[in-house]
Amino acid sequence: MANLVDMTPFEAVTYYFDQACDRLVVRDEIRNLICTPDREVRVEIPVRMDNGDLEVFIGYRIQHNDSRGPYKGGVRYHPEADEEEVRALAALMTWKTALVGIPFGGAKGGVQCDPRKMSSRELQSLTRRFTRSISQIIGVNQDIPAPDVGTNSQTMAWMMSAYAEEHGYSPGVVTGKPLELGGSAGREQATGRGVSLIINEAAKDLGISMDHSKIAIQGFGNVGSWTAQFLSDGGSSVIAVSDVNGGLHNAQGLDLDQLKAHVVRTGSVLDFRDAEAITNDELLEIECDFLVPAALGGAINSRNASKIRARMVVEGANNPVTPAGEAILNDRGVSCLPDLMVNAGGVTVSYFEWVQNIQRFPWDLNRVNGALEEIMVRAYREVQAMVERDNITYRDAAFSIAVGRVAHALELQGLP
């Protein structure tokens, strides 16, 4: 295992997994069986671009573990969505679904591309070709993709359509679809709602009144913007946000309605009035109650963790705090709520969508939100109870619960 500073994303997830196995005294044969992915598929995706050139993209679908149910995980379109990153995210999905107690395993997909530089026609061609390339290993009871960074409900509509061309109408093959095609009410907001629910629970334990809390959020995409909205609606002051271009700070709190309208008009948070322009690095160092890194991985690391001035870091994105960064935070007494708990709202409502598709019976928004709150609060309370009982970090507790459930499922099924 590499040292904490040099760890790759998959080594980081495996590091926490190994610690949980040591804590739980998991047998070596079970540990070895769980550690490595069940299947890794790499495909070439040729796309005729709008300028007439043929460009070949590389895509992956990595299925980590299905001992508790079908593989489940998003599809990411990003230049850095390589095999190493997708493998780490697939493993993280196994622990995420186990922690919140929904009957799925873990998988992840990725295509190395920059969707911001591609037309809708190019993205549709890419998605359909990618779906056909992996269609034999996905399915309603086999592996269910969903949106992730760089993809959305439209991407899922294309995937569903491409899959249907070979296998027939099957809306449950993907989640995060448009409502008109069998999507679930509340799915778009689900991850951000889940983040806000976790923060509300943590605030109770810290003795922080949400009416007086200050929030900084790195990333103002789907997760960050909805998190900001829900927390603001609950009385919190969102004092800083950012996107890939830079950030904003207003110590009195940002006007989110005006900010969202500005983003719709301009495509970025930059140049918003009544706010000071800051960098993404400066946002992470702002004094606040809750810091929510909701962009990409590795944002808080060995170089900047000593400068964090939040009372608690809440991982809205996947892998935003490196092991080396978290070690520094722990030494400074800054707690970190881990991604496999915090951002599990998305996969939880994806589970609800899958259930609705199988039953052909839609749920209303109140039912979705009520069930989501029940699951997220229960997961937090289970983690919190272990933190207090065993005097360990939130991440150690979350991994211990999740790994224990997967290991127990394998034991019950019997080994070869």
DOZAMI-401843 format. One record per residue (C-alpha): residue number from 1; residue in one letter; x, y, z. Coordinates in Angstrom, 2 decimals, decimal comma, padded with zeros to 5 digits. Layout:
REM residues N
+-----+----+---------+---------+---------+
!   i ! aa !      xx !      yy !      zz !
+-----+----+---------+---------+---------+
! NUM !  A !       X !       Y !       Z !
...
+-----+----+---------+---------+---------+
END
This chain:
REM residues 416
+-----+----+---------+---------+---------+
!   i ! aa !      xx !      yy !      zz !
+-----+----+---------+---------+---------+
!   1 !  M !  000,00 !  000,00 !  000,00 !
!   2 !  A !  001,29 !  003,46 ! -000,94 !
!   3 !  N !  001,82 !  006,06 !  001,76 !
!   4 !  L ! -001,12 !  008,33 !  002,53 !
!   5 !  V !  000,10 !  011,20 !  000,35 !
!   6 !  D !  000,71 !  009,13 ! -002,78 !
!   7 !  M ! -002,43 !  006,99 ! -002,75 !
!   8 !  T ! -004,46 !  006,57 ! -005,91 !
!   9 !  P ! -008,28 !  006,79 ! -005,56 !
!  10 !  F ! -008,67 !  002,99 ! -005,47 !
!  11 !  E ! -005,82 !  002,62 ! -002,99 !
!  12 !  A ! -007,56 !  005,17 ! -000,75 !
!  13 !  V ! -010,86 !  003,26 ! -000,77 !
!  14 !  T ! -008,99 ! -000,01 ! -000,18 !
!  15 !  Y ! -007,09 !  001,58 !  002,71 !
!  16 !  Y ! -010,34 !  002,31 !  004,55 !
!  17 !  F ! -011,70 ! -001,11 !  003,60 !
!  18 !  D ! -008,63 ! -002,83 !  005,07 !
!  19 !  Q ! -008,94 ! -000,84 !  008,28 !
!  20 !  A ! -012,57 ! -001,91 !  008,59 !
!  21 !  C ! -011,64 ! -005,56 !  007,98 !
!  22 !  D ! -008,98 ! -005,36 !  010,69 !
!  23 !  R ! -011,48 ! -003,81 !  013,09 !
!  24 !  L ! -014,11 ! -006,45 !  012,31 !
!  25 !  V ! -011,61 ! -009,34 !  012,11 !
!  26 !  V ! -012,87 ! -010,36 !  008,66 !
!  27 !  R ! -011,41 ! -013,65 !  007,46 !
!  28 !  D ! -008,69 ! -013,30 !  004,79 !
!  29 !  E ! -010,60 ! -015,28 !  002,17 !
!  30 !  I ! -013,64 ! -013,04 !  002,56 !
!  31 !  R ! -011,42 ! -009,95 !  002,49 !
!  32 !  N ! -009,72 ! -011,08 ! -000,70 !
!  33 !  L ! -013,04 ! -011,91 ! -002,33 !
!  34 !  I ! -014,52 ! -008,49 ! -001,61 !
!  35 !  C ! -011,48 ! -006,34 ! -002,28 !
!  36 !  T ! -011,18 ! -006,78 ! -006,05 !
!  37 !  P ! -013,96 ! -006,04 ! -008,58 !
!  38 !  D ! -016,03 ! -008,92 ! -009,91 !
!  39 !  R ! -015,78 ! -007,70 ! -013,52 !
!  40 !  E ! -014,05 ! -004,90 ! -015,42 !
!  41 !  V ! -015,06 ! -004,05 ! -018,99 !
!  42 !  R ! -013,16 ! -001,61 ! -021,22 !
!  43 !  V ! -014,69 ! -000,60 ! -024,54 !
!  44 !  E ! -013,76 !  001,56 ! -027,52 !
!  45 !  I ! -016,48 !  004,00 ! -028,56 !
!  46 !  P ! -016,08 !  005,39 ! -032,11 !
!  47 !  V ! -018,10 !  008,56 ! -032,72 !
!  48 !  R ! -018,44 !  010,51 ! -035,98 !
!  49 !  M ! -018,02 !  014,10 ! -034,82 !
!  50 !  D ! -019,90 !  017,06 ! -036,26 !
!  51 !  N ! -016,82 !  018,13 ! -038,24 !
!  52 !  G ! -016,70 !  014,75 ! -039,98 !
!  53 !  D ! -013,76 !  013,32 ! -038,02 !
!  54 !  L ! -014,01 !  009,89 ! -036,39 !
!  55 !  E ! -012,95 !  010,08 ! -032,76 !
!  56 !  V ! -012,49 !  007,04 ! -030,53 !
!  57 !  F ! -013,33 !  007,39 ! -026,84 !
!  58 !  I ! -012,54 !  004,87 ! -024,09 !
!  59 !  G ! -015,28 !  003,74 ! -021,75 !
!  60 !  Y ! -015,49 !  001,49 ! -018,71 !
!  61 !  R ! -018,09 ! -000,40 ! -016,70 !
!  62 !  I ! -016,66 ! -001,87 ! -013,53 !
!  63 !  Q ! -018,81 ! -004,14 ! -011,38 !
!  64 !  H ! -017,37 ! -004,40 ! -007,90 !
!  65 !  N ! -019,70 ! -006,58 ! -005,82 !
!  66 !  D ! -023,27 ! -007,93 ! -006,07 !
!  67 !  S ! -023,57 ! -010,01 ! -002,89 !
!  68 !  R ! -026,43 ! -007,80 ! -001,61 !
!  69 !  G ! -028,24 ! -007,17 ! -004,90 !
!  70 !  P ! -027,77 ! -006,08 ! -008,53 !
!  71 !  Y ! -024,81 ! -003,86 ! -009,34 !
!  72 !  K ! -025,70 ! -000,17 ! -009,08 !
!  73 !  G ! -023,77 !  002,95 ! -009,96 !
!  74 !  G ! -023,59 !  006,03 ! -012,14 !
!  75 !  V ! -021,98 !  006,72 ! -015,49 !
!  76 !  R ! -019,46 !  009,56 ! -015,50 !
!  77 !  Y ! -018,43 !  011,58 ! -018,59 !
!  78 !  H ! -015,18 !  013,35 ! -017,73 !
!  79 !  P ! -011,63 !  013,59 ! -019,14 !
!  80 !  E ! -010,27 !  012,00 ! -015,95 !
!  81 !  A ! -012,76 !  009,10 ! -015,83 !
!  82 !  D ! -010,03 !  006,50 ! -016,28 !
!  83 !  E ! -009,94 !  002,91 ! -015,10 !
!  84 !  E ! -008,41 !  003,79 ! -011,74 !
!  85 !  E ! -011,05 !  006,38 ! -010,87 !
!  86 !  V ! -013,97 !  004,24 ! -012,05 !
!  87 !  R ! -012,68 !  001,25 ! -010,07 !
!  88 !  A ! -012,52 !  003,35 ! -006,89 !
!  89 !  L ! -016,03 !  004,72 ! -007,41 !
!  90 !  A ! -017,40 !  001,23 ! -008,07 !
!  91 !  A ! -016,01 !  000,00 ! -004,75 !
!  92 !  L ! -017,37 !  003,08 ! -003,00 !
!  93 !  M ! -020,85 !  002,27 ! -004,35 !
!  94 !  T ! -020,69 ! -001,19 ! -002,75 !
!  95 !  W ! -020,09 !  000,39 !  000,66 !
!  96 !  K ! -022,61 !  003,19 !  000,07 !
!  97 !  T ! -025,55 !  000,92 ! -000,73 !
!  98 !  A ! -024,65 ! -001,37 !  002,15 !
!  99 !  L ! -024,42 !  001,51 !  004,62 !
! 100 !  V ! -027,88 !  002,88 !  003,86 !
! 101 !  G ! -029,33 ! -000,63 !  003,67 !
! 102 !  I ! -030,74 ! -000,71 !  000,15 !
! 103 !  P ! -030,54 ! -004,05 ! -001,75 !
! 104 !  F ! -027,91 ! -003,18 ! -004,35 !
! 105 !  G ! -024,25 ! -003,90 ! -004,93 !
! 106 !  G ! -021,72 ! -001,49 ! -006,38 !
! 107 !  A ! -020,64 ! -000,58 ! -009,91 !
! 108 !  K ! -019,55 !  002,47 ! -011,87 !
! 109 !  G ! -019,21 !  003,52 ! -015,47 !
! 110 !  G ! -017,11 !  006,16 ! -017,12 !
! 111 !  V ! -016,19 !  007,55 ! -020,51 !
! 112 !  Q ! -013,10 !  009,68 ! -020,97 !
! 113 !  C ! -014,48 !  012,71 ! -022,76 !
! 114 !  D ! -015,31 !  016,36 ! -022,15 !
! 115 !  P ! -019,09 !  016,67 ! -022,55 !
! 116 !  R ! -018,89 !  020,47 ! -022,36 !
! 117 !  K ! -017,10 !  020,44 ! -025,73 !
! 118 !  M ! -019,49 !  018,04 ! -027,44 !
! 119 !  S ! -022,80 !  018,70 ! -029,21 !
! 120 !  S ! -026,04 !  017,01 ! -028,24 !
! 121 !  R ! -025,83 !  014,83 ! -031,36 !
! 122 !  E ! -022,27 !  013,75 ! -030,51 !
! 123 !  L ! -023,25 !  012,94 ! -026,92 !
! 124 !  Q ! -026,23 !  010,91 ! -028,04 !
! 125 !  S ! -024,07 !  008,93 ! -030,49 !
! 126 !  L ! -021,49 !  008,35 ! -027,76 !
! 127 !  T ! -024,13 !  007,23 ! -025,25 !
! 128 !  R ! -025,91 !  004,87 ! -027,60 !
! 129 !  R ! -022,68 !  003,22 ! -028,74 !
! 130 !  F ! -021,44 !  002,90 ! -025,15 !
! 131 !  T ! -024,76 !  001,38 ! -024,06 !
! 132 !  R ! -024,71 ! -001,18 ! -026,86 !
! 133 !  S ! -021,13 ! -002,10 ! -025,93 !
! 134 !  I ! -022,09 ! -002,93 ! -022,33 !
! 135 !  S ! -025,69 ! -004,05 ! -022,92 !
! 136 !  Q ! -024,90 ! -007,72 ! -022,21 !
! 137 !  I ! -023,76 ! -006,97 ! -018,66 !
! 138 !  I ! -026,47 ! -004,49 ! -017,58 !
! 139 !  G ! -030,14 ! -005,16 ! -016,88 !
! 140 !  V ! -032,97 ! -004,62 ! -014,40 !
! 141 !  N ! -031,79 ! -007,47 ! -012,17 !
! 142 !  Q ! -028,13 ! -007,35 ! -013,18 !
! 143 !  D ! -026,66 ! -003,83 ! -013,25 !
! 144 !  I ! -028,55 ! -000,53 ! -013,22 !
! 145 !  P ! -026,66 !  002,62 ! -014,37 !
! 146 !  A ! -027,59 !  006,18 ! -013,33 !
! 147 !  P ! -026,38 !  009,76 ! -013,91 !
! 148 !  D ! -023,12 !  011,04 ! -012,47 !
! 149 !  V ! -020,68 !  013,87 ! -013,23 !
! 150 !  G ! -021,16 !  015,01 ! -016,83 !
! 151 !  T ! -024,37 !  013,02 ! -017,40 !
! 152 !  N ! -028,03 !  013,72 ! -016,66 !
! 153 !  S ! -031,59 !  012,54 ! -017,20 !
! 154 !  Q ! -031,27 !  013,00 ! -020,96 !
! 155 !  T ! -028,25 !  010,68 ! -020,97 !
! 156 !  M ! -030,31 !  008,07 ! -019,15 !
! 157 !  A ! -033,15 !  008,44 ! -021,67 !
! 158 !  W ! -030,69 !  007,68 ! -024,47 !
! 159 !  M ! -029,30 !  004,70 ! -022,56 !
! 160 !  M ! -032,77 !  003,32 ! -021,90 !
! 161 !  S ! -033,68 !  003,70 ! -025,58 !
! 162 !  A ! -030,45 !  002,08 ! -026,83 !
! 163 !  Y ! -030,90 ! -000,84 ! -024,44 !
! 164 !  A ! -034,52 ! -001,29 ! -025,55 !
! 165 !  E ! -033,43 ! -001,66 ! -029,18 !
! 166 !  E ! -031,78 ! -004,97 ! -028,29 !
! 167 !  H ! -033,66 ! -006,14 ! -025,20 !
! 168 !  G ! -037,13 ! -004,59 ! -025,38 !
! 169 !  Y ! -038,85 ! -001,96 ! -023,25 !
! 170 !  S ! -037,24 ! -002,00 ! -019,83 !
! 171 !  P ! -037,44 !  001,31 ! -017,93 !
! 172 !  G ! -035,82 ! -000,16 ! -014,80 !
! 173 !  V ! -032,51 ! -000,73 ! -016,60 !
! 174 !  V ! -031,42 !  002,82 ! -015,67 !
! 175 !  T ! -032,47 !  005,32 ! -013,02 !
! 176 !  G ! -032,37 !  009,09 ! -013,01 !
! 177 !  K ! -034,60 !  009,15 ! -016,10 !
! 178 !  P ! -036,99 !  011,97 ! -017,05 !
! 179 !  L ! -040,36 !  011,71 ! -015,30 !
! 180 !  E ! -042,03 !  011,17 ! -018,67 !
! 181 !  L ! -040,03 !  007,96 ! -019,17 !
! 182 !  G ! -040,54 !  006,43 ! -015,74 !
! 183 !  G ! -038,29 !  008,59 ! -013,62 !
! 184 !  S ! -039,03 !  009,29 ! -009,98 !
! 185 !  A ! -040,30 !  012,47 ! -008,40 !
! 186 !  G ! -037,52 !  013,98 ! -006,31 !
! 187 !  R ! -034,65 !  012,19 ! -008,04 !
! 188 !  E ! -032,93 !  015,33 ! -009,36 !
! 189 !  Q ! -032,86 !  016,92 ! -005,90 !
! 190 !  A ! -032,18 !  013,68 ! -004,01 !
! 191 !  T ! -028,43 !  013,91 ! -003,44 !
! 192 !  G ! -028,58 !  017,53 ! -002,31 !
! 193 !  R ! -031,57 !  016,79 ! -000,08 !
! 194 !  G ! -029,66 !  013,91 !  001,48 !
! 195 !  V ! -026,64 !  016,13 !  002,16 !
! 196 !  S ! -028,84 !  018,70 !  003,87 !
! 197 !  L ! -030,55 !  016,03 !  005,98 !
! 198 !  I ! -027,19 !  014,76 !  007,22 !
! 199 !  I ! -026,02 !  018,29 !  008,04 !
! 200 !  N ! -029,20 !  018,94 !  010,01 !
! 201 !  E ! -028,62 !  015,80 !  012,09 !
! 202 !  A ! -024,95 !  016,62 !  012,66 !
! 203 !  A ! -025,85 !  020,16 !  013,73 !
! 204 !  K ! -028,05 !  018,76 !  016,49 !
! 205 !  D ! -025,12 !  016,76 !  017,86 !
! 206 !  L ! -022,76 !  019,72 !  017,62 !
! 207 !  G ! -025,22 !  022,06 !  019,31 !
! 208 !  I ! -025,34 !  024,30 !  016,24 !
! 209 !  S ! -028,55 !  026,17 !  015,48 !
! 210 !  M ! -029,23 !  025,94 !  011,76 !
! 211 !  D ! -030,74 !  029,44 !  011,89 !
! 212 !  H ! -027,29 !  030,78 !  012,72 !
! 213 !  S ! -025,10 !  028,35 !  010,77 !
! 214 !  K ! -022,74 !  029,39 !  007,99 !
! 215 !  I ! -022,20 !  027,08 !  005,01 !
! 216 !  A ! -019,53 !  027,08 !  002,29 !
! 217 !  I ! -020,05 !  024,84 ! -000,74 !
! 218 !  Q ! -017,41 !  024,02 ! -003,34 !
! 219 !  G ! -019,26 !  023,08 ! -006,51 !
! 220 !  F ! -022,56 !  024,56 ! -007,66 !
! 221 !  G ! -023,76 !  021,78 ! -009,93 !
! 222 !  N ! -026,64 !  019,48 ! -009,17 !
! 223 !  V ! -025,45 !  018,43 ! -005,72 !
! 224 !  G ! -024,08 !  021,77 ! -004,56 !
! 225 !  S ! -026,94 !  023,94 ! -005,78 !
! 226 !  W ! -029,68 !  021,77 ! -004,27 !
! 227 !  T ! -027,74 !  021,42 ! -001,01 !
! 228 !  A ! -027,46 !  025,20 ! -000,86 !
! 229 !  Q ! -031,17 !  025,62 ! -001,54 !
! 230 !  F ! -032,35 !  023,15 !  001,09 !
! 231 !  L ! -030,01 !  024,53 !  003,75 !
! 232 !  S ! -031,00 !  028,11 !  002,94 !
! 233 !  D ! -034,68 !  027,17 !  003,13 !
! 234 !  G ! -033,93 !  025,77 !  006,60 !
! 235 !  G ! -032,48 !  029,06 !  007,79 !
! 236 !  S ! -028,75 !  028,60 !  007,17 !
! 237 !  S ! -026,59 !  031,29 !  005,58 !
! 238 !  V ! -024,78 !  030,01 !  002,49 !
! 239 !  I ! -021,81 !  032,38 !  002,55 !
! 240 !  A ! -019,69 !  030,94 ! -000,28 !
! 241 !  V ! -020,14 !  028,83 ! -003,41 !
! 242 !  S ! -018,00 !  028,06 ! -006,44 !
! 243 !  D ! -017,93 !  026,30 ! -009,77 !
! 244 !  V ! -015,11 !  025,28 ! -012,09 !
! 245 !  N ! -014,48 !  028,93 ! -013,03 !
! 246 !  G ! -014,16 !  030,36 ! -009,51 !
! 247 !  G ! -016,19 !  031,32 ! -006,47 !
! 248 !  L ! -018,16 !  033,91 ! -004,51 !
! 249 !  H ! -018,18 !  034,99 ! -000,88 !
! 250 !  N ! -020,64 !  037,10 !  001,07 !
! 251 !  A ! -020,30 !  036,91 !  004,85 !
! 252 !  Q ! -023,97 !  037,91 !  005,27 !
! 253 !  G ! -025,21 !  035,11 !  003,01 !
! 254 !  L ! -025,79 !  034,85 ! -000,73 !
! 255 !  D ! -029,19 !  035,46 ! -002,33 !
! 256 !  L ! -029,62 !  032,02 ! -003,86 !
! 257 !  D ! -032,66 !  032,86 ! -005,98 !
! 258 !  Q ! -030,77 !  035,70 ! -007,64 !
! 259 !  L ! -027,65 !  033,56 ! -007,92 !
! 260 !  K ! -029,45 !  030,69 ! -009,64 !
! 261 !  A ! -031,03 !  033,12 ! -012,10 !
! 262 !  H ! -027,57 !  034,55 ! -012,77 !
! 263 !  V ! -026,18 !  031,05 ! -013,43 !
! 264 !  V ! -029,01 !  030,32 ! -015,86 !
! 265 !  R ! -028,24 !  033,55 ! -017,76 !
! 266 !  T ! -024,44 !  033,30 ! -017,78 !
! 267 !  G ! -023,59 !  029,65 ! -017,18 !
! 268 !  S ! -021,39 !  030,43 ! -014,17 !
! 269 !  V ! -021,40 !  031,94 ! -010,68 !
! 270 !  L ! -018,75 !  034,44 ! -011,78 !
! 271 !  D ! -019,54 !  038,17 ! -011,82 !
! 272 !  F ! -022,53 !  037,82 ! -009,51 !
! 273 !  R ! -023,32 !  041,12 ! -007,81 !
! 274 !  D ! -023,22 !  041,61 ! -004,04 !
! 275 !  A ! -020,44 !  039,08 ! -003,57 !
! 276 !  E ! -016,66 !  039,06 ! -003,45 !
! 277 !  A ! -014,88 !  036,98 ! -006,10 !
! 278 !  I ! -012,70 !  034,23 ! -004,63 !
! 279 !  T ! -010,88 !  031,16 ! -005,92 !
! 280 !  N ! -011,85 !  027,57 ! -005,24 !
! 281 !  D ! -008,82 !  027,25 ! -002,96 !
! 282 !  E ! -009,86 !  030,33 ! -001,00 !
! 283 !  L ! -013,38 !  028,95 ! -000,56 !
! 284 !  L ! -012,03 !  025,87 !  001,20 !
! 285 !  E ! -010,23 !  028,06 !  003,73 !
! 286 !  I ! -013,23 !  030,23 !  004,70 !
! 287 !  E ! -014,30 !  030,12 !  008,34 !
! 288 !  C ! -017,70 !  028,41 !  008,54 !
! 289 !  D ! -019,68 !  025,79 !  010,41 !
! 290 !  F ! -020,01 !  023,29 !  007,56 !
! 291 !  L ! -017,75 !  023,04 !  004,52 !
! 292 !  V ! -019,26 !  020,96 !  001,71 !
! 293 !  P ! -016,80 !  019,90 ! -001,02 !
! 294 !  A ! -019,29 !  018,95 ! -003,76 !
! 295 !  A ! -017,09 !  019,06 ! -006,85 !
! 296 !  L ! -014,50 !  016,42 ! -007,77 !
! 297 !  G ! -012,14 !  014,21 ! -005,78 !
! 298 !  G ! -008,99 !  015,24 ! -003,94 !
! 299 !  A ! -010,07 !  018,82 ! -003,17 !
! 300 !  I ! -008,86 !  018,63 !  000,45 !
! 301 !  N ! -005,43 !  017,05 !  000,71 !
! 302 !  S ! -002,09 !  017,17 !  002,49 !
! 303 !  R ! -001,32 !  020,61 !  001,04 !
! 304 !  N ! -004,39 !  022,49 !  002,26 !
! 305 !  A ! -005,98 !  020,49 !  005,10 !
! 306 !  S ! -004,09 !  022,50 !  007,71 !
! 307 !  K ! -005,82 !  025,66 !  006,42 !
! 308 !  I ! -009,40 !  024,38 !  006,75 !
! 309 !  R ! -011,37 !  026,53 !  009,22 !
! 310 !  A ! -014,72 !  024,74 !  009,15 !
! 311 !  R ! -016,12 !  023,03 !  012,24 !
! 312 !  M ! -017,05 !  020,03 !  010,11 !
! 313 !  V ! -016,31 !  018,87 !  006,56 !
! 314 !  V ! -019,26 !  017,19 !  004,81 !
! 315 !  E ! -018,36 !  015,24 !  001,67 !
! 316 !  G ! -020,94 !  016,04 ! -000,98 !
! 317 !  A ! -018,72 !  014,72 ! -003,78 !
! 318 !  N ! -017,04 !  011,32 ! -004,01 !
! 319 !  N ! -013,51 !  011,14 ! -002,54 !
! 320 !  P ! -013,11 !  014,92 ! -002,02 !
! 321 !  V ! -010,87 !  014,43 !  001,03 !
! 322 !  T ! -007,73 !  012,33 !  000,59 !
! 323 !  P ! -006,52 !  010,00 !  003,38 !
! 324 !  A ! -003,56 !  012,31 !  004,01 !
! 325 !  G ! -005,86 !  015,30 !  004,17 !
! 326 !  E ! -008,22 !  013,59 !  006,57 !
! 327 !  A ! -005,36 !  012,56 !  008,86 !
! 328 !  I ! -004,48 !  016,25 !  009,20 !
! 329 !  L ! -008,11 !  017,21 !  009,82 !
! 330 !  N ! -008,41 !  014,52 !  012,50 !
! 331 !  D ! -005,27 !  015,79 !  014,24 !
! 332 !  R ! -006,78 !  019,28 !  014,29 !
! 333 !  G ! -010,12 !  018,06 !  015,65 !
! 334 !  V ! -012,07 !  018,78 !  012,46 !
! 335 !  S ! -014,59 !  015,99 !  011,89 !
! 336 !  C ! -015,29 !  014,73 !  008,39 !
! 337 !  L ! -018,60 !  013,14 !  007,41 !
! 338 !  P ! -017,80 !  010,61 !  004,66 !
! 339 !  D ! -019,19 !  010,52 !  001,14 !
! 340 !  L ! -020,59 !  006,99 !  001,39 !
! 341 !  M ! -023,05 !  008,33 !  003,96 !
! 342 !  V ! -023,48 !  011,98 !  002,98 !
! 343 !  N ! -024,22 !  011,69 ! -000,74 !
! 344 !  A ! -026,19 !  008,43 ! -000,61 !
! 345 !  G ! -029,47 !  010,28 ! -001,23 !
! 346 !  G ! -029,06 !  009,90 ! -004,98 !
! 347 !  V ! -028,72 !  006,13 ! -005,01 !
! 348 !  T ! -031,45 !  005,83 ! -002,39 !
! 349 !  V ! -034,01 !  007,60 ! -004,58 !
! 350 !  S ! -032,64 !  005,64 ! -007,55 !
! 351 !  Y ! -033,66 !  002,56 ! -005,58 !
! 352 !  F ! -037,15 !  004,03 ! -005,16 !
! 353 !  E ! -037,29 !  004,69 ! -008,92 !
! 354 !  W ! -036,23 !  001,10 ! -009,66 !
! 355 !  V ! -038,96 ! -000,20 ! -007,34 !
! 356 !  Q ! -041,55 !  002,01 ! -009,03 !
! 357 !  N ! -040,46 !  000,76 ! -012,47 !
! 358 !  I ! -040,70 ! -002,89 ! -011,43 !
! 359 !  Q ! -044,11 ! -002,41 ! -009,83 !
! 360 !  R ! -045,34 ! -000,02 ! -012,56 !
! 361 !  F ! -046,66 !  002,16 ! -009,75 !
! 362 !  P ! -045,34 !  005,73 ! -009,27 !
! 363 !  W ! -044,86 !  007,37 ! -005,88 !
! 364 !  D ! -045,72 !  010,99 ! -005,14 !
! 365 !  L ! -043,07 !  013,44 ! -003,95 !
! 366 !  N ! -044,12 !  013,32 ! -000,30 !
! 367 !  R ! -043,68 !  009,55 ! -000,19 !
! 368 !  V ! -040,25 !  009,79 ! -001,86 !
! 369 !  N ! -039,01 !  012,53 !  000,46 !
! 370 !  G ! -040,39 !  010,84 !  003,58 !
! 371 !  A ! -038,74 !  007,52 !  002,76 !
! 372 !  L ! -035,47 !  009,27 !  001,88 !
! 373 !  E ! -035,39 !  011,13 !  005,19 !
! 374 !  E ! -036,08 !  007,94 !  007,13 !
! 375 !  I ! -033,19 !  006,10 !  005,48 !
! 376 !  M ! -030,66 !  008,95 !  005,65 !
! 377 !  V ! -031,37 !  009,77 !  009,30 !
! 378 !  R ! -031,20 !  006,10 !  010,28 !
! 379 !  A ! -027,84 !  005,69 !  008,53 !
! 380 !  Y ! -026,44 !  008,77 !  010,26 !
! 381 !  R ! -027,65 !  007,64 !  013,67 !
! 382 !  E ! -026,13 !  004,17 !  013,21 !
! 383 !  V ! -022,79 !  005,73 !  012,29 !
! 384 !  Q ! -022,98 !  008,28 !  015,11 !
! 385 !  A ! -023,71 !  005,56 !  017,66 !
! 386 !  M ! -020,60 !  003,61 !  016,61 !
! 387 !  V ! -018,47 !  006,78 !  016,66 !
! 388 !  E ! -019,44 !  007,42 !  020,27 !
! 389 !  R ! -019,25 !  003,78 !  021,36 !
! 390 !  D ! -015,88 !  002,93 !  019,81 !
! 391 !  N ! -014,27 !  006,40 !  019,78 !
! 392 !  I ! -013,48 !  006,21 !  016,04 !
! 393 !  T ! -013,98 !  008,60 !  013,13 !
! 394 !  Y ! -017,19 !  008,88 !  011,17 !
! 395 !  R ! -015,50 !  007,32 !  008,14 !
! 396 !  D ! -014,17 !  004,39 !  010,14 !
! 397 !  A ! -017,63 !  003,78 !  011,55 !
! 398 !  A ! -019,33 !  004,04 !  008,14 !
! 399 !  F ! -016,88 !  001,63 !  006,52 !
! 400 !  S ! -017,15 ! -000,79 !  009,44 !
! 401 !  I ! -020,94 ! -000,95 !  009,15 !
! 402 !  A ! -020,88 ! -001,28 !  005,36 !
! 403 !  V ! -018,07 ! -003,84 !  005,14 !
! 404 !  G ! -019,64 ! -005,88 !  007,91 !
! 405 !  R ! -022,92 ! -006,11 !  006,01 !
! 406 !  V ! -021,27 ! -007,17 !  002,73 !
! 407 !  A ! -019,04 ! -009,70 !  004,46 !
! 408 !  H ! -022,02 ! -011,16 !  006,33 !
! 409 !  A ! -024,00 ! -011,46 !  003,08 !
! 410 !  L ! -021,14 ! -013,40 !  001,49 !
! 411 !  E ! -020,85 ! -015,68 !  004,51 !
! 412 !  L ! -024,56 ! -016,44 !  004,39 !
! 413 !  Q ! -024,41 ! -017,34 !  000,70 !
! 414 !  G ! -021,47 ! -019,69 !  001,22 !
! 415 !  L ! -018,05 ! -019,66 ! -000,45 !
! 416 !  P ! -016,89 ! -021,82 ! -003,38 !
+-----+----+---------+---------+---------+
END
